[in-house]
Amino acid sequence: MNKAKVQFLNVGWGDAHLIQHPSGTVSLIDGGDGTFSDEQDHPLLWMNRNKKDCLEWLILTHIHNDHLQGLLDIAKVKIVKKAILPYKPFLLPPKQLVQEQDDSFAMRVYLMLASYLELIEVLAEQGTEIKWRDEYGSNADSVIWSEDGIRLSQLYPWKGDSLPAYERLASILPHFSAEGKEVCETLIDFFELSNHDSSVYRLSDEQDLKSSVLFGGDLLEPEWERLAQRTDISSLIWKVSHHGMQDGFNSRILAWIKPEHCIIPISLERSIPLQEEWNELRLCTKATLYMTGSFASGEKRQIHSEGILVEVGN
Protein backbone atom coordinates (compact mmCIF):
# COMPACT_ATOMS: atom_id res chain seq x y z
CA MET A 1 0.00 0.00 0.00
CA ASN A 2 1.34 3.45 -0.94
CA LYS A 3 2.03 5.74 1.97
CA ALA A 4 2.72 8.91 -0.02
CA LYS A 5 1.62 10.31 -3.35
CA VAL A 6 3.36 12.64 -5.78
CA GLN A 7 1.57 14.53 -8.53
CA PHE A 8 3.51 16.27 -11.30
CA LEU A 9 1.24 18.96 -12.70
CA ASN A 10 1.17 20.16 -16.28
CA VAL A 11 2.02 23.83 -15.83
CA GLY A 12 3.45 24.28 -19.31
CA TRP A 13 7.11 25.29 -19.26
CA GLY A 14 7.44 25.20 -15.50
CA ASP A 15 7.62 23.07 -12.38
CA ALA A 16 4.89 22.32 -9.83
CA HIS A 17 5.12 19.07 -7.87
CA LEU A 18 2.74 18.14 -5.06
CA ILE A 19 3.51 15.58 -2.38
CA GLN A 20 0.76 14.17 -0.17
CA HIS A 21 2.32 12.95 3.07
CA PRO A 22 1.25 9.71 4.76
CA SER A 23 -0.69 11.90 7.23
CA GLY A 24 -2.61 13.55 4.36
CA THR A 25 -0.88 16.93 4.60
CA VAL A 26 0.65 18.42 1.45
CA SER A 27 4.04 19.76 0.37
CA LEU A 28 4.55 21.73 -2.83
CA ILE A 29 7.88 21.98 -4.62
CA ASP A 30 7.76 24.98 -6.98
CA GLY A 31 4.58 26.50 -8.34
CA GLY A 32 4.82 27.15 -12.07
CA ASP A 33 4.59 30.55 -13.73
CA GLY A 34 1.19 31.50 -12.34
CA THR A 35 -0.68 31.19 -15.65
CA PHE A 36 -4.35 30.28 -15.47
CA SER A 37 -5.46 28.80 -18.80
CA ASP A 38 -7.23 25.86 -20.40
CA GLU A 39 -3.88 24.58 -21.70
CA GLN A 40 -2.22 24.08 -18.32
CA ASP A 41 -2.92 23.55 -14.65
CA HIS A 42 -2.05 25.63 -11.61
CA PRO A 43 -1.28 24.27 -8.10
CA LEU A 44 -3.85 26.64 -6.63
CA LEU A 45 -6.52 25.04 -8.83
CA TRP A 46 -5.30 21.62 -7.72
CA MET A 47 -5.69 22.64 -4.08
CA ASN A 48 -9.19 23.92 -4.74
CA ARG A 49 -10.20 20.75 -6.60
CA ASN A 50 -8.89 18.59 -3.79
CA LYS A 51 -10.33 20.80 -1.03
CA LYS A 52 -6.93 21.59 0.43
CA ASP A 53 -6.77 24.89 2.28
CA CYS A 54 -3.33 24.44 3.79
CA LEU A 55 0.20 23.58 2.70
CA GLU A 56 2.42 21.92 5.26
CA TRP A 57 5.52 22.90 3.25
CA LEU A 58 6.02 25.37 0.40
CA ILE A 59 9.41 24.92 -1.26
CA LEU A 60 11.11 27.06 -3.92
CA THR A 61 14.15 25.54 -5.64
CA HIS A 62 15.45 28.77 -7.23
CA ILE A 63 14.29 32.17 -8.44
CA HIS A 64 12.86 31.88 -11.94
CA ASN A 65 9.31 32.89 -12.75
CA ASP A 66 8.30 29.44 -13.99
CA HIS A 67 8.93 28.11 -10.47
CA LEU A 68 8.06 31.17 -8.36
CA GLN A 69 4.86 32.88 -9.43
CA GLY A 70 2.40 30.07 -8.65
CA LEU A 71 3.77 29.94 -5.11
CA LEU A 72 3.01 33.62 -4.66
CA ASP A 73 -0.56 33.03 -5.86
CA ILE A 74 -1.01 30.32 -3.23
CA ALA A 75 0.62 32.26 -0.40
CA LYS A 76 -1.88 35.09 -0.91
CA VAL A 77 -4.97 32.91 -0.39
CA LYS A 78 -3.98 29.67 1.36
CA ILE A 79 -2.45 28.81 4.72
CA VAL A 80 1.23 27.89 4.52
CA LYS A 81 2.64 26.41 7.71
CA LYS A 82 6.31 26.14 6.73
CA ALA A 83 8.40 27.26 3.77
CA ILE A 84 11.92 26.64 2.49
CA LEU A 85 13.29 29.50 0.41
CA PRO A 86 16.69 29.84 -1.26
CA TYR A 87 17.94 33.23 -0.03
CA LYS A 88 17.38 35.46 2.96
CA PRO A 89 15.79 38.87 2.22
CA PHE A 90 17.95 41.46 0.48
CA LEU A 91 17.55 45.07 -0.61
CA LEU A 92 17.25 45.67 -4.33
CA PRO A 93 18.89 48.72 -5.92
CA PRO A 94 16.47 51.55 -6.75
CA LYS A 95 14.08 50.58 -9.55
CA GLN A 96 14.81 53.88 -11.26
CA LEU A 97 18.36 52.71 -12.07
CA VAL A 98 16.91 49.96 -14.24
CA GLN A 99 14.16 52.09 -15.74
CA GLU A 100 16.68 54.68 -16.89
CA GLN A 101 18.52 52.03 -18.95
CA ASP A 102 15.36 51.09 -20.87
CA ASP A 103 16.41 47.42 -20.69
CA SER A 104 13.23 45.33 -20.77
CA PHE A 105 14.96 42.07 -19.90
CA ALA A 106 16.77 43.55 -16.90
CA MET A 107 13.46 45.03 -15.75
CA ARG A 108 11.85 41.60 -16.05
CA VAL A 109 14.53 40.16 -13.77
CA TYR A 110 14.14 43.07 -11.35
CA LEU A 111 10.40 42.43 -11.10
CA MET A 112 11.04 38.69 -10.65
CA LEU A 113 13.29 39.41 -7.67
CA ALA A 114 10.68 41.83 -6.33
CA SER A 115 8.12 38.99 -6.54
CA TYR A 116 10.44 36.78 -4.50
CA LEU A 117 10.72 39.44 -1.82
CA GLU A 118 6.93 39.83 -1.91
CA LEU A 119 6.58 36.08 -1.35
CA ILE A 120 8.73 36.35 1.77
CA GLU A 121 6.64 39.30 2.99
CA VAL A 122 3.29 37.58 2.36
CA LEU A 123 4.44 34.41 4.13
CA ALA A 124 5.80 36.38 7.08
CA GLU A 125 2.54 38.32 7.41
CA GLN A 126 0.49 35.13 7.67
CA GLY A 127 2.86 33.65 10.26
CA THR A 128 4.53 31.01 8.13
CA GLU A 129 7.63 29.45 9.66
CA ILE A 130 10.19 30.44 7.03
CA LYS A 131 13.36 28.40 6.78
CA TRP A 132 16.32 29.15 4.54
CA ARG A 133 17.71 26.20 2.67
CA ASP A 134 21.18 26.58 4.18
CA GLU A 135 19.66 25.09 7.35
CA TYR A 136 19.72 21.78 5.44
CA GLY A 137 23.34 22.16 4.37
CA SER A 138 24.87 18.87 5.50
CA ASN A 139 24.20 15.15 5.62
CA ALA A 140 23.30 15.42 9.29
CA ASP A 141 20.80 18.22 8.60
CA SER A 142 19.31 17.19 5.26
CA VAL A 143 15.93 15.73 6.29
CA ILE A 144 13.06 18.19 5.94
CA TRP A 145 10.29 15.91 7.14
CA SER A 146 9.82 12.23 7.92
CA GLU A 147 6.49 10.42 8.32
CA ASP A 148 5.68 6.72 8.51
CA GLY A 149 8.99 5.71 6.92
CA ILE A 150 8.76 8.29 4.10
CA ARG A 151 11.13 11.23 4.14
CA LEU A 152 11.93 14.31 2.09
CA SER A 153 15.57 15.40 2.07
CA GLN A 154 17.55 18.23 0.54
CA LEU A 155 20.52 16.91 -1.42
CA TYR A 156 21.75 20.19 -2.92
CA PRO A 157 23.08 22.73 -2.17
CA TRP A 158 25.00 22.09 1.01
CA LYS A 159 27.20 24.47 2.96
CA GLY A 160 30.30 25.25 0.96
CA ASP A 161 28.67 24.70 -2.43
CA SER A 162 29.08 27.69 -4.70
CA LEU A 163 25.98 29.72 -5.55
CA PRO A 164 27.07 31.67 -8.65
CA ALA A 165 23.81 33.55 -9.15
CA TYR A 166 23.54 34.81 -5.60
CA GLU A 167 27.25 35.64 -5.44
CA ARG A 168 26.84 37.74 -8.58
CA LEU A 169 23.77 39.52 -7.22
CA ALA A 170 25.42 40.13 -3.85
CA SER A 171 28.25 41.95 -5.60
CA ILE A 172 26.00 44.99 -6.14
CA LEU A 173 23.54 44.76 -3.26
CA PRO A 174 25.56 46.81 -0.78
CA HIS A 175 26.52 49.39 -3.39
CA PHE A 176 23.50 51.50 -4.25
CA SER A 177 25.85 53.98 -5.91
CA ALA A 178 26.33 51.48 -8.75
CA GLU A 179 25.52 52.81 -12.19
CA GLY A 180 22.38 51.69 -13.95
CA LYS A 181 24.32 49.82 -16.61
CA GLU A 182 26.15 47.78 -13.98
CA VAL A 183 22.90 47.00 -12.18
CA CYS A 184 21.27 45.78 -15.40
CA GLU A 185 24.26 43.63 -16.28
CA THR A 186 24.21 42.08 -12.83
CA LEU A 187 20.48 41.35 -13.01
CA ILE A 188 20.86 39.63 -16.37
CA ASP A 189 23.83 37.63 -15.09
CA PHE A 190 21.77 36.55 -12.07
CA PHE A 191 19.03 35.26 -14.35
CA GLU A 192 21.49 33.35 -16.54
CA LEU A 193 23.24 31.80 -13.53
CA SER A 194 20.19 31.02 -11.42
CA ASN A 195 19.84 27.39 -12.52
CA HIS A 196 23.29 26.69 -11.05
CA ASP A 197 21.84 27.68 -7.66
CA SER A 198 18.89 25.28 -7.90
CA SER A 199 18.00 22.97 -5.01
CA VAL A 200 17.56 19.20 -5.38
CA TYR A 201 15.19 17.15 -3.19
CA ARG A 202 14.62 13.43 -2.80
CA LEU A 203 11.47 11.69 -1.56
CA SER A 204 12.18 8.17 -0.45
CA ASP A 205 11.10 5.19 1.57
CA GLU A 206 13.65 4.81 4.35
CA GLN A 207 13.84 1.08 3.67
CA ASP A 208 14.78 1.50 0.01
CA LEU A 209 16.47 4.76 -0.96
CA LYS A 210 16.93 3.68 -4.58
CA SER A 211 13.16 3.43 -5.06
CA SER A 212 12.95 7.17 -4.59
CA VAL A 213 11.72 10.22 -6.45
CA LEU A 214 14.42 12.77 -7.25
CA PHE A 215 13.30 16.37 -7.83
CA GLY A 216 16.03 17.94 -9.94
CA GLY A 217 14.85 21.55 -10.02
CA ASP A 218 16.77 23.19 -12.86
CA LEU A 219 20.21 22.04 -11.71
CA LEU A 220 22.85 21.86 -14.45
CA GLU A 221 25.54 19.32 -15.24
CA PRO A 222 28.48 20.81 -13.25
CA GLU A 223 26.44 20.75 -10.05
CA TRP A 224 25.05 17.29 -10.79
CA GLU A 225 28.63 16.08 -11.06
CA ARG A 226 29.50 17.65 -7.70
CA LEU A 227 26.45 16.02 -6.15
CA ALA A 228 27.16 12.60 -7.68
CA GLN A 229 30.72 12.68 -6.33
CA ARG A 230 29.33 13.42 -2.86
CA THR A 231 26.61 10.80 -2.59
CA ASP A 232 24.73 8.04 -4.40
CA ILE A 233 21.90 9.77 -6.28
CA SER A 234 20.51 6.72 -8.07
CA SER A 235 16.70 6.96 -8.02
CA LEU A 236 13.82 5.09 -9.56
CA ILE A 237 12.05 8.26 -10.73
CA TRP A 238 13.78 11.48 -11.77
CA LYS A 239 12.03 14.78 -12.30
CA VAL A 240 14.35 15.89 -15.08
CA SER A 241 16.08 19.21 -14.56
CA HIS A 242 15.81 22.27 -16.81
CA HIS A 243 12.84 20.96 -18.78
CA GLY A 244 14.90 18.31 -20.58
CA MET A 245 17.43 20.69 -22.09
CA GLN A 246 20.87 19.21 -22.70
CA ASP A 247 22.61 21.14 -19.93
CA GLY A 248 20.35 19.42 -17.37
CA PHE A 249 19.43 16.17 -19.14
CA ASN A 250 22.19 14.20 -20.82
CA SER A 251 23.91 10.83 -20.82
CA ARG A 252 26.36 11.73 -18.04
CA ILE A 253 23.61 12.78 -15.62
CA LEU A 254 21.54 9.71 -16.55
CA ALA A 255 24.52 7.49 -15.71
CA TRP A 256 24.72 9.02 -12.22
CA ILE A 257 20.98 8.78 -11.45
CA LYS A 258 20.13 5.53 -13.30
CA PRO A 259 16.38 6.25 -13.39
CA GLU A 260 13.73 3.89 -14.72
CA HIS A 261 11.30 6.78 -15.26
CA CYS A 262 12.08 10.36 -16.33
CA ILE A 263 9.42 13.04 -15.93
CA ILE A 264 10.02 16.18 -17.99
CA PRO A 265 8.09 19.34 -17.06
CA ILE A 266 7.44 20.90 -20.44
CA SER A 267 4.60 21.74 -22.78
CA LEU A 268 4.12 19.57 -25.85
CA GLU A 269 4.76 22.49 -28.20
CA ARG A 270 8.03 23.53 -26.58
CA SER A 271 9.29 19.94 -26.49
CA ILE A 272 9.42 19.66 -30.30
CA PRO A 273 12.93 21.18 -30.75
CA LEU A 274 14.27 18.82 -28.06
CA GLN A 275 12.79 15.57 -29.34
CA GLU A 276 15.78 14.69 -31.53
CA GLU A 277 18.17 14.99 -28.58
CA TRP A 278 15.84 12.89 -26.44
CA ASN A 279 15.69 10.19 -29.11
CA GLU A 280 19.48 9.98 -28.99
CA LEU A 281 19.37 9.68 -25.20
CA ARG A 282 16.95 6.76 -25.49
CA LEU A 283 19.84 4.80 -27.01
CA CYS A 284 21.78 5.00 -23.73
CA THR A 285 18.95 4.48 -21.22
CA LYS A 286 16.04 2.14 -20.72
CA ALA A 287 14.16 4.81 -18.80
CA THR A 288 10.64 5.70 -19.87
CA LEU A 289 10.17 9.40 -20.66
CA TYR A 290 7.01 11.29 -19.71
CA MET A 291 6.19 14.89 -20.56
CA THR A 292 3.82 16.69 -18.23
CA GLY A 293 2.42 18.63 -21.19
CA SER A 294 1.48 15.51 -23.13
CA PHE A 295 -1.45 14.71 -20.82
CA ALA A 296 -4.85 16.19 -21.57
CA SER A 297 -7.01 17.64 -18.80
CA GLY A 298 -8.16 14.81 -16.54
CA GLU A 299 -5.65 12.35 -17.97
CA LYS A 300 -3.04 10.77 -15.69
CA ARG A 301 -0.34 8.13 -15.77
CA GLN A 302 0.54 6.24 -12.60
CA ILE A 303 3.96 4.96 -11.57
CA HIS A 304 4.33 2.85 -8.44
CA SER A 305 7.45 3.14 -6.33
CA GLU A 306 8.12 1.52 -2.96
CA GLY A 307 5.65 3.20 -0.61
CA ILE A 308 5.08 6.05 -3.07
CA LEU A 309 2.50 6.49 -5.83
CA VAL A 310 3.46 8.89 -8.60
CA GLU A 311 0.98 10.50 -11.00
CA VAL A 312 1.84 12.55 -14.05
CA GLY A 313 -0.91 14.77 -15.45
CA ASN A 314 -3.84 16.72 -14.05
N, C-alpha and C positions, 0 to 999 in steps of 0.2 A: 504494500500500500504506500502511495506517495505521501510524504510528509510536508513537502513544499511544492510550490508551483511557480513557474516563471512564464511570463507572457511578453513576447517581443512584439511591440506594436508597429504597424505600418504608419510611420510619420513622415513618409517621403524620404528626402535626403536628410536624415537625422536619426538620433538615438532616443529611445524611450523604452525602458525595460522594467517591468513590474515583477516584484517577488512577493508572493503570499507566504508568510511564515507558517510553520506548523500551528501556531496559536491563532491564525486567521488575520493577524495584523499585516500591514503592507509596507514594503520598501519600494522606492522608485529610484532607479539609476538613470539620470538624465531625463529631459522632458521634451525633446524635439524643438522645432522652431516656433511653436505657438500658433501655427496655421490651423484654422478651422475650415475644412472644406469636405466635399463629397469624395475627393480622391484620397484622403488620408485621415488617420485617426488623430486623437489628441489624448494624453493621459488624463486630463480633466474629464473628458467625455467618458473614458473608461471608468473612472471613479464614480461618476454619476450613474452609469448603467449598472454598475455592481453595488450601488448604494453604500459606497465607502466615503465617509466624511472626514477621515483622518489618515494621515500617513505616519507610520512609526518612524521611518527614516526617509529623508530626501537627500539624495547624493548627486553632486555635480562633479564630473570627471575633469573638466577643463572649461575655459571660457571661450566658447564659440556659440553663436546664436542658435545653431541647430541642436544644441544640447541644453541651452540655458533658458530660452524664452518660455517654454512650456512649464518649467518649474516656477517661474515668476507668476504665471497665470494661476497655478494651483495655490501658491503661498498666499495669494490675495483673497481666496475664498474658502480654503480648506484648512483644517487644523494640521499642523506639522509638529510632531513632538520633538524630533531630533533631526539635525542636518549635519552633513559633512561637506564642507566647502574647501576649495583649493587654496585660497589666499586670505589672509586677514585683511580687514578694511584698509584702504589707502586713499590718499587725496589726489584727485586728478588735477592736472594743470588747468588753468582757466579755459573754458570752452572757446572764448574769443580768439585764443591763439590758433586754434584749428580753423575756425570760421574765416579768419583773415587770409588763410592760405588757399581757400576755395578748393580744398582737396576732398572730394566726396567720399573716397574710400577711407581716408583717415577719420573723417567725421563718422562714418559708419562704425569704425572700431571704437571711437570715443563713446558713442551712444551705447555700444555693446558693453563696454566697461561700466558705464553709468547704470545699465540694467543690472549688472552683477551687484553693484553697490546698493541698488534699490532692493534686490532680493535679500541681501543681508539685513537691510533696514526693516523690511516687511516682516521677516522672520523674527527679528528681535522684538518688534512691537507686539507680536502675538505671543511672545514668551517661549519661542522655540529654543531648545538647548542646542546651541550652535557649537560644533566642533570643527577644528581645522585639521586637515588631513595629516599634518605632520605629527599629530598625536598617535598615529598608527605607523610610525616610521621605523619599526624594527620587527624582527621575528617574534619577539616577546610581546609586542603591542600591536599585532596585526589584526586581531579578531574584533570585528565590529559588533556582531551579535551571534549568539549561539542558542538554539532552541531544539530540544528533542533530537539531538544528534546532528542537526543541520547547522552549518555556520557560514557566515559571510566574512571574508577576510580581505584586507587591502594588501596587494602584492607589490604595488608600485604607485608613487615613489616612496622610498625610505629616506631617512635622514642621511645626508651626504650625497644623495643623487642630485645631479645638476638639474636646474629648472631654467633653461635658456630664455623662455619667454618672460618669466617674472624677473629674471636678472636684467634683461634688457629694459623692461618697463621701469624697474627700480632705479635705473641709471638716471632718469630724469625726474622722478617723483619729488626728491627734496629740492629741486632746483627750478622754482617757478619763474626764474629769470631767463629760462631757456627760450630761444627764439622759436617762432611758430614752425619754421621749416624743420627744426630738430625734433620738435614735439611730434609732428606728422610722421616723420621718418621712424621715430621710435614706436608710434602706434602701429604702423604698418608692419614693422619688424615683429612686434608682439603677436600680431595676428598670424603671421607666417610661421612663427616658432611655437605657437600655442600647443600644437599636437604633441610636441616633444615633452610637454609638461603633463600630459594626460595621465590620469590614474587608471589602474587595473584592479579589478575585484574578482574574487573567485567564490562561488557558492558550491558547497560540497557537503557530502555525507561524511562524517568524521571517521566512519569505518572504511571508506573507500575514496580517497582523495582524487584518484584518477577518473572516477565517474562523476566529474564535477562540471560546472558551467563556468567558463572563463569570460568575463566581460572586459573586452580589450580597449574600450574607449576609442580614442583615435591615436593610440601610441604608434610610433614609427619604428622602423627596423633597428636603429642604433640602440634604442632603449629596450626593445625586446631582447636584443643580444645581451645587454647588461643584466636583465632580469633572468634570462635562461642560464647565465653563468652563475647566478646567485642561488637559484633553487629550481627544482623540478616543476615545470609548468605544464606538463602533459595533462590534457583534459579531454573528456569525452565530447563536450560541446564547446565550441568557441564562437563567441560573438565577435566576428571579424572586425578589426580596427580600420578606421579611415574609409569606411564604406566600400571596402574591397579594392581600393587603389593599390598600386604596386608597392608603394613605400610602406604600407601597413599590412599587405597580404601577398606573400610571395613564398617561394619554395623553402627558403631558409627558416622563416618563421613557422611554417607548417611542420618542418622537421623538429623544431623545438617543442611544439604543442601536441603534435600527433593526434589531431581531433578526428572523430568519426563523423561529426556533423559541424558544418560551418554556416552560421547565420549572418547574412550580410544586410545591414540596414540601408536600403537604397530603393528609390522608386524604379519601376520597370523602365521608364523612358531613359533615365540617367544611367542605367546599367548597360545600355547598348554599346557605348564605346569601350566598355571594359570586358565584354563577353569573350573576345578573342584571347585576351590574357588569361581569363579564367579557364578557358578550354585548354590552354597549355598547362595550367596548374593541375588540371584533372589527370594529366599524364603522370604526375608524381605524387598523387594522393588518392586514397580510396574514399575520402570524405565526401559525404553528400552536401551539396550546396543549396541553401535556401535564401531567397530574397524576400525581405519583408514586404516589398512593394508588389510582389507577384500574386498576392492573395487578395481576392475580392472581399468586399464588406461581408462579414459574417462567415468567411471561410477561414479555417484553421488547419494546421498540421501539428500533430502531437509527436513528441519524442520522449521516450521514457528513459530516465537515468536512475541510478540507485537512490531511492528515496525522494527523487525530484521529478516532477512532470513539467515538460517544456512545451509551450504552444507558440507557434509562429502564426501571425495573422491577427485579425480583429474579432 
